[in-house]
Amino acid sequence: MYALMMCLNCCSLGLPCDPTFILGCAPCNVICSIIFQNRFEYKDQVFLDMMKMFNENARILSSPWLQVCNTFPALIDYFPGSHNKFLKNCANLKSYIFEKAREHQTSLDINNPRDFIDCFLIKMEQEKHNHELVYTDENLANTILDLFAAGTETTSTTLRYGLLLLLKHPEVTAKVQEEIDRVIGRHRSPCMQDRNHMPYMDAVVHEIQRYVNLVPTGIPHTVTQDINFRNYLIPKGTDILTSLTSVLRDDKEFPNPGVFDPGHFLDESGNFRKSDYFMAFSTGKRVCLGEGLARMELFLFLTTILQKFTLKPVVDPKDLETTPVVNGLVSVPPFYQLCFIPV
């Protein structure tokens, strides 16, 4: 958080800036601390290279070409395309992960694991005589790539979209900052306990996620047995895509679902209102494993930014466009710039 604030301070000279890089670094460093027990300086070249590859892969995964390849996988073997860049980035990231795993192996203390890699290596040693090998170098690399993909780009895109919506709706931003002044003040950092006393901020974070509809169809799940659903038989092994849009934009639960309105999550008394239709992290038993972490990051990052800065758009808020420019696997917000003005 300190590094994020320092970086924002450097951008707060009244000059417009694109928040994409800054808002990507902070969540990525959180994942790095879990996996490598290490946070990177924002100017570290290894970190910059990783960020570049993650950003490229996120754009590629949401491109129309990848949607076609996802539907017809055989095309990958016969046609050149952006998927080759995606695969090359994955290979480079895996090489770095293998290198870090070797470094961890040389200093591993089974009684004092330092991070995710240590825990995985310990489990690998314990399971080495198991005929069904699950804990392998390849699975370690793939799992870490999943952690980065699920824990970096998703959170940073939601933050970027969230700031755009707050720029578009200055009346919402003003109410949030009034609540921050009343509950936290300006002289201490926000903490998760504050959320219980900040129903409006909690509603704003939920409404950002509802409106953004980050992963419209969720991640594919596979049924583990034959299922009868509404007179349809879904055979075991069938891949299922859930339309999260159908619940996040349900007009009976959320009046005017196409409008950004934190009131969707507030009752008549201004208290936070939970909704069973809030499925931003997917649904079923296999919801996003990082839901708890993502909720903390979104609340703490957004609250801290609004505590320290006034968000100033470079155009009239009415002229800001909030329709996603890409709406494939992930909803990507349009490019915009803003000024961070210290409070």
C-alpha positions as CSV (number, residue, x, y, z in Angstrom):
1,M,0.0,0.0,0.0
2,Y,2.9,2.4,0.8
3,A,4.4,1.8,-2.6
4,L,1.1,2.5,-4.3
5,M,0.6,5.8,-2.4
6,M,4.2,6.9,-3.2
7,C,3.6,6.1,-6.9
8,L,0.3,8.0,-6.9
9,N,2.0,10.9,-5.2
10,C,4.5,11.0,-8.1
11,C,1.5,11.3,-10.4
12,S,-0.3,13.9,-8.3
13,L,1.4,17.0,-9.7
14,G,-1.8,18.0,-11.4
15,L,-0.9,16.2,-14.6
16,P,-3.2,13.6,-16.3
17,C,-2.1,10.0,-16.1
18,D,-3.2,6.6,-17.2
19,P,-3.8,4.6,-13.9
20,T,-3.4,1.2,-15.6
21,F,0.2,0.5,-14.7
22,I,-0.1,1.8,-11.1
23,L,-3.3,-0.2,-10.4
24,G,-1.7,-3.3,-11.9
25,C,1.5,-3.2,-9.7
26,A,-0.2,-3.2,-6.3
27,P,-2.3,-6.4,-6.7
28,C,0.6,-8.1,-8.5
29,N,2.9,-7.4,-5.6
30,V,0.3,-8.9,-3.2
31,I,0.4,-12.2,-5.2
32,C,4.2,-12.0,-5.4
33,S,4.5,-11.7,-1.6
34,I,2.3,-14.9,-1.3
35,I,4.2,-16.9,-3.9
36,F,7.8,-15.6,-3.6
37,Q,7.8,-13.9,-0.2
38,N,9.0,-10.9,-2.0
39,R,7.6,-7.6,-3.2
40,F,9.2,-5.9,-6.1
41,E,10.1,-2.2,-6.6
42,Y,7.9,-0.8,-9.3
43,K,11.0,0.0,-11.4
44,D,12.4,-3.5,-11.1
45,Q,13.0,-4.8,-14.7
46,V,11.9,-8.4,-13.8
47,F,8.7,-7.1,-12.3
48,L,8.1,-4.8,-15.4
49,D,8.6,-7.7,-17.7
50,M,6.2,-9.9,-15.7
51,M,3.6,-7.1,-15.7
52,K,4.0,-6.7,-19.5
53,M,3.4,-10.4,-20.1
54,F,0.4,-10.6,-17.8
55,N,-1.2,-7.5,-19.4
56,E,-0.6,-8.9,-22.9
57,N,-2.1,-12.3,-22.0
58,A,-5.2,-10.6,-20.5
59,R,-5.8,-8.6,-23.7
60,I,-5.2,-11.7,-25.9
61,L,-7.6,-13.9,-23.8
62,S,-10.4,-11.3,-24.3
63,S,-9.8,-10.9,-28.1
64,P,-12.3,-12.2,-30.6
65,W,-9.6,-14.5,-32.1
66,L,-9.1,-16.3,-28.8
67,Q,-12.9,-16.6,-28.4
68,V,-12.9,-18.4,-31.8
69,C,-10.0,-20.6,-30.8
70,N,-11.8,-21.4,-27.5
71,T,-14.8,-22.6,-29.5
72,F,-12.7,-24.5,-32.2
73,P,-9.4,-25.5,-30.5
74,A,-8.2,-27.3,-33.6
75,L,-7.5,-24.0,-35.2
76,I,-4.6,-23.4,-32.9
77,D,-2.5,-26.1,-34.6
78,Y,-3.0,-24.7,-38.1
79,F,-3.3,-20.9,-38.0
80,P,-0.8,-18.3,-36.8
81,G,-2.2,-15.7,-34.4
82,S,-2.0,-13.9,-31.1
83,H,-2.3,-17.3,-29.3
84,N,1.3,-17.9,-30.2
85,K,2.3,-14.7,-28.3
86,F,0.2,-15.9,-25.4
87,L,2.0,-19.3,-25.3
88,K,5.4,-17.7,-25.6
89,N,4.6,-15.4,-22.6
90,C,3.4,-18.4,-20.6
91,A,6.7,-20.3,-21.4
92,N,8.8,-17.3,-20.3
93,L,6.8,-17.0,-17.1
94,K,7.2,-20.7,-16.4
95,S,11.0,-20.5,-16.9
96,Y,11.1,-17.8,-14.2
97,I,9.0,-19.8,-11.8
98,F,11.2,-22.9,-12.3
99,E,14.2,-20.7,-11.6
100,K,12.6,-19.4,-8.3
101,A,11.6,-23.0,-7.4
102,R,15.2,-24.2,-7.7
103,E,16.4,-21.3,-5.5
104,H,13.8,-22.2,-2.9
105,Q,14.9,-25.8,-3.0
106,T,18.4,-25.0,-2.0
107,S,17.3,-23.1,1.2
108,L,14.1,-25.0,2.0
109,D,13.3,-25.6,5.7
110,I,10.4,-28.0,6.0
111,N,9.6,-26.7,9.5
112,N,9.5,-23.1,8.4
113,P,7.8,-22.6,5.0
114,R,8.2,-19.1,3.8
115,D,5.7,-18.9,1.0
116,F,3.5,-20.8,-1.4
117,I,6.5,-22.3,-3.3
118,D,8.0,-23.7,-0.1
119,C,4.6,-25.3,0.9
120,F,4.3,-26.8,-2.5
121,L,7.9,-28.2,-2.5
122,I,7.3,-29.7,1.0
123,K,4.1,-31.4,-0.2
124,M,6.0,-32.6,-3.3
125,E,8.5,-34.4,-1.1
126,Q,5.8,-35.9,1.0
127,E,4.0,-37.3,-2.1
128,K,7.0,-38.4,-4.1
129,H,6.1,-42.1,-3.7
130,N,2.5,-41.6,-4.7
131,H,1.8,-43.2,-8.1
132,E,-0.7,-40.5,-9.0
133,L,1.7,-37.6,-9.1
134,V,-0.1,-34.3,-8.6
135,Y,2.7,-32.3,-7.0
136,T,5.1,-31.8,-9.9
137,D,7.2,-29.0,-11.2
138,E,4.8,-28.5,-14.1
139,N,1.8,-28.3,-11.8
140,L,3.6,-25.9,-9.6
141,A,4.2,-23.6,-12.5
142,N,0.7,-23.9,-13.8
143,T,-0.8,-23.2,-10.4
144,I,1.3,-20.1,-9.9
145,L,0.3,-18.9,-13.4
146,D,-3.4,-19.4,-12.3
147,L,-2.8,-17.5,-9.1
148,F,-1.3,-14.5,-11.0
149,A,-4.0,-14.6,-13.7
150,A,-6.8,-14.8,-11.2
151,G,-5.3,-12.5,-8.6
152,T,-3.6,-9.7,-10.6
153,E,-5.5,-8.7,-13.7
154,T,-9.0,-9.2,-12.3
155,T,-8.4,-7.0,-9.3
156,S,-6.5,-4.3,-11.2
157,T,-9.1,-4.2,-13.9
158,T,-11.9,-3.8,-11.3
159,L,-9.9,-1.0,-9.6
160,R,-9.4,0.7,-12.9
161,Y,-13.1,0.4,-13.8
162,G,-14.0,1.5,-10.3
163,L,-12.1,4.8,-10.6
164,L,-13.7,5.4,-14.0
165,L,-17.1,5.0,-12.5
166,L,-16.2,7.3,-9.6
167,L,-15.1,9.9,-12.0
168,K,-18.3,9.5,-13.9
169,H,-20.4,9.9,-10.7
170,P,-18.7,12.7,-8.6
171,E,-21.8,12.7,-6.2
172,V,-21.0,9.1,-5.3
173,T,-17.3,10.0,-4.7
174,A,-18.3,12.9,-2.5
175,K,-20.5,10.7,-0.3
176,V,-17.7,8.1,0.0
177,Q,-15.2,10.7,1.1
178,E,-17.6,12.1,3.6
179,E,-18.0,8.6,5.1
180,I,-14.2,8.2,5.2
181,D,-13.7,11.5,7.0
182,R,-16.4,10.5,9.5
183,V,-15.3,7.0,10.2
184,I,-11.5,6.9,9.6
185,G,-10.3,10.5,9.3
186,R,-7.1,11.5,7.5
187,H,-4.5,10.5,9.9
188,R,-4.6,6.7,10.0
189,S,-4.7,4.0,7.4
190,P,-8.0,2.2,6.7
191,C,-8.4,-1.4,7.9
192,M,-10.9,-4.2,7.3
193,Q,-12.7,-3.5,10.6
194,D,-13.7,-0.1,9.1
195,R,-15.9,-1.8,6.5
196,N,-18.4,-2.8,9.2
197,H,-19.0,1.0,9.9
198,M,-18.9,2.1,6.3
199,P,-22.1,0.8,4.6
200,Y,-22.0,3.3,1.8
201,M,-18.4,2.4,0.8
202,D,-19.3,-1.3,1.1
203,A,-22.2,-0.7,-1.2
204,V,-20.0,1.2,-3.7
205,V,-17.5,-1.6,-3.9
206,H,-20.3,-4.2,-4.5
207,E,-22.0,-1.9,-7.1
208,I,-18.7,-1.5,-9.0
209,Q,-18.3,-5.2,-9.2
210,R,-22.0,-5.7,-10.2
211,Y,-21.9,-3.0,-12.8
212,V,-18.5,-4.0,-14.2
213,N,-19.6,-7.7,-14.6
214,L,-15.9,-8.5,-15.0
215,V,-16.2,-12.1,-16.1
216,P,-19.6,-12.3,-17.8
217,T,-19.7,-16.1,-18.3
218,G,-17.6,-17.1,-15.4
219,I,-14.9,-19.8,-15.7
220,P,-15.9,-23.2,-17.2
221,H,-16.9,-25.8,-14.7
222,T,-17.4,-29.6,-15.4
223,V,-20.2,-31.6,-13.9
224,T,-18.9,-34.6,-12.0
225,Q,-22.0,-36.8,-12.6
226,D,-25.1,-36.9,-14.8
227,I,-27.4,-34.1,-13.8
228,N,-31.1,-33.6,-14.6
229,F,-31.9,-29.9,-14.8
230,R,-35.3,-28.5,-15.9
231,N,-36.0,-31.6,-18.0
232,Y,-32.6,-31.6,-19.6
233,L,-29.9,-34.2,-19.0
234,I,-26.4,-32.8,-18.6
235,P,-24.0,-35.8,-19.0
236,K,-21.1,-36.3,-16.7
237,G,-18.0,-34.5,-17.9
238,T,-19.9,-31.7,-19.7
239,D,-18.4,-28.2,-19.5
240,I,-20.8,-25.6,-18.1
241,L,-20.7,-21.8,-18.5
242,T,-22.8,-19.8,-16.1
243,S,-24.2,-16.5,-17.3
244,L,-23.3,-14.3,-14.4
245,T,-24.7,-11.4,-16.3
246,S,-28.2,-12.8,-15.9
247,V,-28.1,-12.3,-12.1
248,L,-25.9,-9.2,-11.9
249,R,-28.2,-7.4,-14.3
250,D,-31.5,-8.9,-13.0
251,D,-34.0,-6.0,-13.2
252,K,-36.2,-7.4,-10.4
253,E,-33.4,-7.5,-7.9
254,F,-31.6,-4.4,-9.2
255,P,-33.9,-1.8,-10.6
256,N,-32.4,0.0,-13.6
257,P,-29.5,-2.6,-13.7
258,G,-27.7,-0.6,-16.5
259,V,-27.3,2.4,-14.1
260,F,-24.5,2.6,-11.6
261,D,-26.3,3.1,-8.3
262,P,-24.8,2.0,-4.9
263,G,-28.4,2.1,-3.6
264,H,-28.8,-1.3,-5.1
265,F,-27.0,-2.6,-2.0
266,L,-28.5,-0.2,0.6
267,D,-31.8,-0.6,2.5
268,E,-34.2,2.3,3.3
269,S,-32.2,3.1,6.5
270,G,-28.9,3.3,4.6
271,N,-27.6,0.0,5.9
272,F,-25.7,-2.4,3.7
273,R,-28.0,-4.9,2.1
274,K,-26.7,-8.3,1.0
275,S,-28.1,-9.8,-2.2
276,D,-28.1,-13.5,-3.2
277,Y,-27.9,-12.2,-6.8
278,F,-24.4,-10.8,-6.2
279,M,-22.3,-13.5,-7.9
280,A,-19.3,-11.5,-9.1
281,F,-17.0,-14.4,-7.9
282,S,-19.0,-17.1,-9.8
283,T,-21.4,-19.5,-8.1
284,G,-21.6,-23.0,-6.7
285,K,-19.0,-24.9,-4.7
286,R,-16.1,-23.9,-6.9
287,V,-16.4,-20.1,-6.5
288,C,-13.2,-18.0,-6.8
289,L,-10.7,-19.2,-4.2
290,G,-9.4,-15.6,-3.9
291,E,-12.7,-14.0,-3.1
292,G,-11.7,-13.1,0.4
293,L,-8.4,-11.6,-0.7
294,A,-10.0,-9.7,-3.6
295,R,-12.7,-8.2,-1.3
296,M,-10.0,-6.9,1.1
297,E,-7.9,-5.5,-1.7
298,L,-10.8,-3.6,-3.4
299,F,-12.0,-2.1,-0.1
300,L,-8.6,-1.1,1.2
301,F,-7.1,0.2,-2.1
302,L,-10.2,2.2,-3.1
303,T,-10.7,3.6,0.5
304,T,-7.0,4.6,0.8
305,I,-7.0,6.3,-2.6
306,L,-10.1,8.3,-1.8
307,Q,-8.8,9.1,1.6
308,K,-5.6,10.6,0.2
309,F,-6.7,12.0,-3.2
310,T,-9.4,13.8,-5.0
311,L,-10.1,12.3,-8.4
312,K,-10.1,14.9,-11.2
313,P,-11.3,13.9,-14.7
314,V,-9.6,15.5,-17.7
315,V,-13.0,15.8,-19.5
316,D,-16.5,16.6,-18.4
317,P,-17.8,13.6,-16.4
318,K,-20.8,13.5,-18.7
319,D,-18.5,12.8,-21.6
320,L,-16.8,9.8,-19.9
321,E,-17.6,6.5,-21.6
322,T,-18.0,3.4,-19.3
323,T,-19.0,0.8,-21.9
324,P,-16.3,-1.9,-22.1
325,V,-14.1,-1.8,-25.1
326,V,-13.7,-5.6,-25.0
327,N,-16.3,-8.0,-23.5
328,G,-14.9,-11.4,-24.1
329,L,-13.5,-13.5,-21.2
330,V,-13.1,-10.3,-19.2
331,S,-14.8,-6.9,-19.5
332,V,-12.1,-4.3,-20.2
333,P,-12.8,-0.6,-19.5
334,P,-12.1,2.1,-22.1
335,F,-8.9,4.1,-21.9
336,Y,-9.0,7.2,-19.8
337,Q,-6.8,9.6,-17.9
338,L,-7.3,11.4,-14.5
339,C,-5.4,13.6,-12.1
340,F,-4.8,12.5,-8.5
341,I,-5.0,15.7,-6.4
342,P,-3.8,15.3,-2.8
343,V,-6.5,16.1,-0.3
